[in-house]
Amino acid sequence: MAEKYPEPNSERSKTPLLGTVLAVQANYYQVKIDSGWENSSETENPGKFDAESSNAKSAFPGSRQGTSHAESSKAKLLCTRRARLKKIGQQVMVGDRAIVEEPDWIGGRGAIADILPRQTELDRPPIANANQILLVFALADPPLEPYQLSRFLVKAETTGLDVSLCLNKSDLVTEEQIQEWRARILSWGYEAIPISVLTGTGLAQLKDSLRDRITVLAGPSGVGKSSIINYLIPNVNIRVGEVSGKLSRGRHTTRHVELFELPTGGLLADTPGFNQPDLDSSPEELAFYFPEARQRLERDTCQFSDCLHCDEPNCAVRGEWERYEHYLDFLSDAIARQEKLNQQSDRDAVLKLKTKRGKSQYEPRLESKKYRRPSRRTEQQKLEELYQDTDI
């Protein structure tokens, strides 16, 4: 039996709804309305929102008891944002828990009245309330590069979310190579799941790790992220790109961020592929994004509190571990970036950025009040003082 929604002018239609923003485009937002919203306690007291009321299961309509994924997928509204939210600068992000008013079920439209407090927030990609990051790398075609993988892992660690890793295209390498890579990555502090979309290897374990969670899928282009999504969600039909034969790199296929509903419960965000993510951590924080360094610092302490674990004496981190060379390379970039920021701040103190005819250039900043024309009152007072001095 088809689910019946309230008429537009009924009292039930005026009750605020609660849902999750699945996609954002221009000034429109696709919101998946929770099933059982008419009994939702969150919409009755939106100001009393807490972490327990926004756990993973309540975030996913398909995971509620008594409601199948097919039924819950119908409750989607294309919404606009209330002018009040725009005035206060409230941004609506993919993954936000939104309160929707005045639903028009026939037209499939509504209006976002408020956004509940976010548990997590990512800037790049812009996603709210994510629980974990799933990095996807290929064991072959393109070949797995340890330096690139290490860079992605450090970037994922900076988000503060749980980090998972799966190695796709396991059917293209031998079992011995798979075990060697797993042991190597385990020494880094991560448990890698070997999978193959072609043979189905490891996909059941992958599904379990995604259940009832908001997961951000990331990794270089061409490693099979789109193929994984097409397998997990057969009706999505994400465009799949080929790997360049000259560069052994994948071609970019994902254009924007969107949350896809998993049939087993959960949401999956595909992010635009990129080969070298930017690392913006400070030199002092960088070591804490390496599990190997964190373990060493838990057992021992460095002699200096501001130790960068480079060439300082009695350092607890410096030593024989595989990714230490990666750390030193990333540290060099972090120091150069910090010095550049410091130079810019010093430069801004004596220079000002001025734009002329579309071109920006720095010009000397004049000292405040030094070149300001005095007021007539000040000039008159000076003349009176001068006149009094001449009379004496």
C-alpha positions as CSV (number, residue, x, y, z in Angstrom):
1,M,0.0,0.0,0.0
2,A,1.4,3.4,-1.0
3,E,2.2,5.7,1.9
4,K,-0.3,8.6,2.3
5,Y,1.0,12.0,3.2
6,P,-1.1,14.8,4.7
7,E,-2.8,17.3,2.6
8,P,-1.0,20.6,2.2
9,N,-3.5,22.6,4.3
10,S,-4.0,20.0,7.0
11,E,-2.7,20.4,10.6
12,R,-0.2,17.6,10.1
13,S,1.3,19.4,7.2
14,K,2.0,22.4,9.4
15,T,4.0,20.3,11.9
16,P,7.8,20.8,11.5
17,L,9.6,17.9,10.0
18,L,13.1,16.6,10.7
19,G,15.4,15.3,8.0
20,T,18.9,15.0,6.6
21,V,20.2,17.2,3.8
22,L,21.4,14.8,1.0
23,A,22.5,17.3,-1.7
24,V,23.0,21.0,-2.2
25,Q,22.8,22.8,-5.5
26,A,22.6,26.6,-5.9
27,N,19.9,27.7,-3.4
28,Y,18.1,24.4,-3.3
29,Y,18.5,21.5,-0.9
30,Q,17.3,17.9,-1.2
31,V,16.2,16.8,2.3
32,K,15.4,13.2,3.2
33,I,12.6,13.3,5.8
34,D,12.7,10.9,8.7
35,S,10.1,8.3,8.8
36,G,7.8,8.5,11.9
37,W,8.4,12.3,11.9
38,E,4.9,13.0,13.4
39,N,6.1,11.4,16.7
40,S,9.6,12.9,16.6
41,S,10.6,14.5,19.9
42,E,13.4,16.4,18.2
43,T,11.1,18.6,16.3
44,E,9.0,19.3,19.3
45,N,11.9,20.8,21.2
46,P,14.6,21.6,18.7
47,G,16.5,23.6,21.2
48,K,17.0,20.6,23.4
49,F,18.9,18.6,20.7
50,D,21.7,16.4,22.1
51,A,24.1,13.9,20.7
52,E,22.1,10.9,21.8
53,S,19.0,12.1,20.0
54,S,21.1,12.4,16.8
55,N,22.8,9.0,16.9
56,A,23.5,7.1,13.7
57,K,20.2,5.2,13.6
58,S,18.0,8.3,13.9
59,A,20.0,10.0,11.2
60,F,19.0,7.4,8.6
61,P,15.3,7.0,7.8
62,G,15.9,3.5,6.3
63,S,17.2,2.2,9.5
64,R,14.1,2.8,11.6
65,Q,12.1,-0.2,12.6
66,G,9.0,-1.0,10.6
67,T,10.0,1.1,7.6
68,S,11.7,-0.4,4.6
69,H,14.3,1.5,2.6
70,A,12.0,1.5,-0.5
71,E,9.2,3.2,1.5
72,S,11.5,5.8,3.2
73,S,13.1,6.8,0.0
74,K,9.8,8.4,-1.1
75,A,10.0,11.1,1.6
76,K,12.3,13.6,-0.1
77,L,11.6,17.3,-0.4
78,L,13.3,19.9,-2.5
79,C,13.7,22.8,-0.1
80,T,14.7,26.4,0.0
81,R,16.3,28.2,2.9
82,R,14.3,30.6,5.1
83,A,15.3,34.3,4.7
84,R,16.1,34.4,8.4
85,L,18.8,31.8,8.1
86,K,20.3,33.7,5.3
87,K,20.3,36.9,7.3
88,I,22.1,35.3,10.3
89,G,24.6,33.6,7.9
90,Q,23.5,30.1,8.6
91,Q,25.0,27.9,5.9
92,V,23.2,24.6,5.0
93,M,25.6,21.8,4.3
94,V,25.3,18.2,3.0
95,G,24.7,16.0,6.1
96,D,23.0,18.7,8.1
97,R,20.0,17.8,10.3
98,A,17.3,20.2,9.2
99,I,13.9,21.3,10.5
100,V,11.5,21.6,7.5
101,E,8.3,23.6,7.5
102,E,5.3,23.8,5.2
103,P,5.9,20.6,3.3
104,D,4.1,20.3,0.0
105,W,4.0,16.5,-0.6
106,I,2.3,16.8,-3.9
107,G,4.8,19.2,-5.3
108,G,7.7,17.7,-3.3
109,R,8.8,21.0,-1.8
110,G,9.4,22.5,1.6
111,A,11.4,25.2,3.4
112,I,14.3,24.7,5.8
113,A,13.5,26.7,9.0
114,D,16.5,25.7,11.2
115,I,19.7,23.6,11.4
116,L,20.4,21.5,14.4
117,P,23.8,21.7,16.0
118,R,26.5,19.8,14.1
119,Q,28.4,17.0,15.7
120,T,31.2,17.3,13.1
121,E,32.0,19.6,10.2
122,L,34.4,19.3,7.3
123,D,35.4,22.2,5.1
124,R,36.8,20.2,2.2
125,P,34.6,18.5,1.2
126,P,31.8,20.5,2.9
127,I,29.9,17.8,4.9
128,A,28.3,17.9,8.3
129,N,27.8,15.2,10.9
130,A,30.1,12.7,9.2
131,N,31.3,9.7,11.4
132,Q,34.2,8.3,9.4
133,I,36.4,8.7,6.4
134,L,36.9,5.7,4.1
135,L,40.0,5.9,2.0
136,V,40.0,3.8,-1.2
137,F,43.2,2.9,-2.9
138,A,43.9,0.4,-5.7
139,L,46.5,-2.3,-5.4
140,A,47.1,-2.0,-9.1
141,D,46.0,0.1,-12.1
142,P,46.9,2.6,-10.8
143,P,49.7,1.1,-8.7
144,L,49.7,1.8,-4.9
145,E,52.1,4.6,-4.0
146,P,53.1,4.6,-0.3
147,Y,53.9,8.3,-0.2
148,Q,50.5,9.3,-1.7
149,L,48.7,6.9,0.7
150,S,50.6,8.4,3.6
151,R,49.5,11.9,2.5
152,F,45.9,10.9,2.3
153,L,46.1,9.2,5.7
154,V,47.5,12.3,7.4
155,K,44.9,14.5,5.8
156,A,42.2,12.2,7.0
157,E,43.6,12.2,10.5
158,T,43.4,16.0,10.7
159,T,39.6,15.8,10.4
160,G,39.3,14.0,13.8
161,L,37.0,11.4,12.3
162,D,37.5,7.6,12.3
163,V,39.7,6.6,9.5
164,S,39.2,3.3,7.5
165,L,41.1,2.0,4.5
166,C,40.2,-0.4,1.8
167,L,42.5,-1.7,-1.0
168,N,40.5,-2.2,-4.2
169,K,41.3,-4.3,-7.3
170,S,42.7,-7.1,-5.2
171,D,42.0,-9.5,-8.1
172,L,44.8,-7.9,-10.1
173,V,47.6,-8.9,-7.6
174,T,48.6,-12.2,-5.9
175,E,47.6,-13.2,-2.4
176,E,51.2,-12.8,-1.3
177,Q,51.2,-9.2,-2.5
178,I,48.0,-8.5,-0.7
179,Q,49.3,-9.9,2.6
180,E,52.5,-7.9,2.2
181,W,50.6,-4.7,1.8
182,R,48.3,-5.5,4.7
183,A,51.2,-6.2,7.1
184,R,53.0,-3.1,5.9
185,I,50.0,-0.8,6.5
186,L,49.3,-2.5,9.8
187,S,52.8,-1.4,11.0
188,W,51.6,2.2,10.2
189,G,48.6,1.7,12.5
190,Y,45.8,0.9,10.1
191,E,43.8,-2.3,9.3
192,A,43.3,-2.4,5.5
193,I,40.4,-4.3,3.9
194,P,41.3,-5.9,0.5
195,I,38.3,-5.8,-1.8
196,S,37.4,-6.4,-5.4
197,V,34.2,-5.2,-7.1
198,L,34.8,-7.7,-9.9
199,T,35.0,-10.8,-7.7
200,G,33.1,-9.6,-4.6
201,T,36.0,-10.1,-2.3
202,G,35.7,-8.2,1.0
203,L,32.5,-6.4,0.1
204,A,30.5,-7.9,2.9
205,Q,33.0,-6.6,5.4
206,L,32.9,-3.3,3.7
207,K,29.1,-3.1,4.0
208,D,29.2,-3.8,7.7
209,S,31.7,-1.0,8.3
210,L,29.3,1.5,6.6
211,R,26.1,0.4,8.3
212,D,24.2,3.2,10.1
213,R,27.0,5.7,9.7
214,I,27.7,8.8,7.6
215,T,30.8,7.9,5.7
216,V,33.0,10.2,3.5
217,L,34.5,8.2,0.6
218,A,37.9,9.6,-0.5
219,G,40.9,8.6,-2.6
220,P,42.8,9.3,-5.8
221,S,41.0,9.3,-9.1
222,G,40.8,5.9,-10.9
223,V,40.9,3.7,-7.8
224,G,37.3,2.5,-8.3
225,K,35.3,4.7,-5.9
226,S,32.5,5.1,-8.4
227,S,32.4,1.4,-9.1
228,I,32.2,0.7,-5.4
229,I,29.2,3.1,-5.0
230,N,27.5,1.5,-8.0
231,Y,27.9,-1.9,-6.4
232,L,26.7,-0.8,-2.9
233,I,23.8,1.2,-4.4
234,P,22.8,-0.4,-7.7
235,N,20.3,2.3,-8.8
236,V,22.7,5.3,-8.5
237,N,24.6,4.8,-11.8
238,I,27.7,6.9,-11.0
239,R,29.8,7.5,-14.1
240,V,33.0,5.4,-14.1
241,G,36.2,6.8,-15.6
242,E,39.2,4.9,-17.1
243,V,42.8,5.1,-16.0
244,S,45.2,7.0,-18.2
245,G,47.7,4.7,-19.8
246,K,50.5,7.4,-19.9
247,L,50.3,8.7,-16.3
248,S,48.8,5.6,-14.6
249,R,46.3,8.0,-13.0
250,G,42.5,8.0,-13.0
251,R,40.4,10.6,-14.8
252,H,38.2,12.8,-12.6
253,T,34.5,11.7,-12.7
254,T,32.9,13.1,-9.5
255,R,31.9,16.7,-9.8
256,H,30.1,17.5,-6.5
257,V,29.4,16.2,-3.0
258,E,26.2,14.2,-2.5
259,L,25.0,11.8,0.1
260,F,23.8,8.4,-1.2
261,E,21.5,6.2,0.9
262,L,22.7,2.7,1.5
263,P,20.1,-0.1,1.3
264,T,21.5,-1.6,4.5
265,G,21.2,1.8,6.3
266,G,23.7,4.6,6.3
267,L,24.8,7.4,4.1
268,L,27.8,7.5,1.8
269,A,29.4,10.7,0.4
270,D,31.4,10.5,-2.7
271,T,34.0,13.3,-3.0
272,P,35.8,14.7,-6.0
273,G,39.0,12.8,-6.6
274,F,42.3,14.4,-6.3
275,N,45.9,13.1,-6.4
276,Q,47.6,15.2,-3.7
277,P,45.5,16.6,-0.8
278,D,46.7,19.8,0.8
279,L,48.2,19.4,4.3
280,D,47.4,22.5,6.4
281,S,48.5,21.3,9.9
282,S,51.0,23.2,11.9
283,P,54.5,21.9,12.4
284,E,53.8,21.3,16.1
285,E,50.7,19.2,15.4
286,L,51.9,17.1,12.5
287,A,53.4,14.2,14.6
288,F,50.0,13.5,16.2
289,Y,48.6,12.6,12.8
290,F,50.9,9.6,12.6
291,P,49.8,6.6,14.7
292,E,53.4,5.4,14.9
293,A,54.5,8.8,16.4
294,R,51.5,8.9,18.8
295,Q,52.5,5.4,20.2
296,R,56.0,6.5,20.8
297,L,54.9,9.7,22.6
298,E,52.6,7.6,24.8
299,R,55.5,5.5,25.9
300,D,58.1,8.3,26.3
301,T,58.5,12.1,26.2
302,C,60.9,14.3,24.3
303,Q,63.4,16.5,26.1
304,F,62.0,19.7,24.7
305,S,58.3,20.6,24.9
306,D,58.4,22.2,21.5
307,C,60.2,19.4,19.9
308,L,59.5,19.0,16.1
309,H,61.1,15.5,16.1
310,C,63.6,16.4,13.5
311,D,67.1,16.7,14.8
312,E,66.6,17.6,18.5
313,P,68.5,15.6,21.1
314,N,66.7,13.0,23.2
315,C,63.6,12.9,20.9
316,A,61.1,10.1,21.5
317,V,59.8,10.1,18.0
318,R,62.9,10.1,15.8
319,G,64.0,6.7,14.9
320,E,63.6,3.7,12.6
321,W,60.0,3.6,11.4
322,E,59.0,3.4,7.8
323,R,57.0,6.6,7.5
324,Y,59.5,8.8,9.3
325,E,60.9,10.0,6.0
326,H,57.3,11.0,5.0
327,Y,57.0,12.8,8.3
328,L,60.2,14.8,7.6
329,D,59.0,15.7,4.1
330,F,55.6,16.8,5.4
331,L,57.3,18.7,8.2
332,S,59.4,20.7,5.8
333,D,56.3,21.7,3.9
334,A,54.5,22.7,7.1
335,I,57.4,24.8,8.3
336,A,57.6,26.6,4.9
337,R,53.9,27.2,5.0
338,Q,54.1,28.6,8.5
339,E,56.9,30.9,7.5
340,K,54.9,32.2,4.5
341,L,51.9,32.9,6.7
342,N,54.2,34.8,9.2
343,Q,55.7,36.8,6.4
344,Q,52.3,37.7,5.1
345,S,51.1,38.9,8.5
346,D,54.3,41.1,8.9
347,R,53.8,42.4,5.4
348,D,50.2,43.3,6.1
349,A,51.4,45.4,9.0
350,V,53.3,47.8,6.7
351,L,51.6,47.3,3.4
352,K,48.0,47.3,2.3
353,L,46.5,45.4,-0.6
354,K,44.9,47.7,-3.2
355,T,43.0,46.7,-6.3
356,K,43.2,48.8,-9.4
357,R,41.5,47.9,-12.7
358,G,41.2,44.3,-11.6
359,K,44.9,44.0,-10.6
360,S,45.9,43.6,-6.9
361,Q,49.1,45.1,-5.6
362,Y,50.6,46.1,-2.2
363,E,51.2,49.8,-1.4
364,P,52.8,51.4,1.7
365,R,50.3,51.7,4.5
366,L,50.2,55.3,5.8
367,E,50.3,55.8,9.5
368,S,47.0,56.6,11.0
369,K,46.3,60.3,11.6
370,K,49.7,61.4,10.5
371,Y,48.6,62.5,7.1
372,R,45.1,63.3,8.0
373,R,44.0,66.9,7.3
374,P,43.4,68.8,10.6
375,S,39.9,70.1,11.2
376,R,39.0,73.8,11.0
377,R,38.4,73.8,14.8
378,T,42.0,72.5,15.4
379,E,43.4,75.1,13.1
380,Q,41.4,77.9,14.8
381,Q,42.7,76.8,18.2
382,K,46.3,76.8,17.0
383,L,45.8,80.4,15.6
384,E,44.4,81.6,18.9
385,E,47.3,80.1,20.8
386,L,49.8,81.7,18.4
387,Y,48.0,85.0,18.8
388,Q,48.1,84.8,22.6
389,D,51.8,84.0,22.5
390,T,52.6,87.0,20.3
391,D,50.7,89.3,22.7
392,I,52.9,88.2,25.6
